[in-house]
Amino acid sequence: MTRIGGHALDTEAGTEARLVVGEAEDERRDRIAVHVRAILEELDLDLADPNLQRTHERVAEMYLEMFHGLREGAEPEVTTFPNDEKYSHMVMEKEIPFYSMCSHHLVPFYGKAHIAYIPRDEIIGLSKFSRILEFYAKRPQLQERLTEQVVDYLESKLAPQGAMVVIEARHLCVEMRGVKKPGAVTVTSAIRGTFHERPVREEFLDLLRRP
Ligand SMILES: [Zn+2]
C-alpha cells in the first residue's frame, strides 16, 4: 500500500462489529437519538429552536443509513460469469464516486475509486464495482482499510490473475480542523497478483491517465 498526502491514519484492520437489524432497528434508532440529544444538551444548545427540535432523530436516522454496510445481509449480491471469451486483459472501472465516514472523527471522507482486475476463469458485471465499494464505504471506515477490503473482495470472489484498487479522497477531518489543509487529497492503493509486476501497474496508470 502506498500513501501520498497528509492524513495520519493507522492501518490496522481490526474487527468490525456487525449490525444486526430487524425488529430491533427502531429501538436502536431511538437509543442513538437519546445519546445525540444528550450531546446537544451538553453543548448548551437551545433545543426549543425549531431547527434543533428533531435534530437528534434526524442524526440517528442518518447514522443508520450511512452505516448501512454494517447491516447483516447488506453484502452485495455479486453473480460471477464464466470467462468464456478467455479474456485475459485488464478490466477497469475508474472515477467511481463514494462517500464514507472517518472512523476516527465520524465526519465524511469522499472521493473516487479506480478498480481493475485481470480475469482468470470468472468475470463480474462492471456495475458491481460500485456496489462493492459502497458496501465497504457505508460504515465507520479508514481509507486504507476500504482500499484493501475492495481488493480482497475481488480476489476472494473472482480469484483473478490480479487486481488493483486506487482511492483518492478528501477528508473533512483534515480540512475542517487541526492542521486545516483544504483540498489535500489522500491517495491509497492496494495490489494483488500480477499487478505486482511493473508493466501491469503501468498499464493501469496509463488507463487511469487517459481521459
Ligand atoms: Zn478523521
Boltz pocket constraint, residues with backbone or C-beta under 6 A from the ligand:
constraints:
  - pocket:
      binder: B
      contacts: [[A, 102], [A, 103], [A, 104], [A, 105], [A, 106], [A, 107], [A, 171], [A, 173], [A, 174]]
      max_distance: 6.0
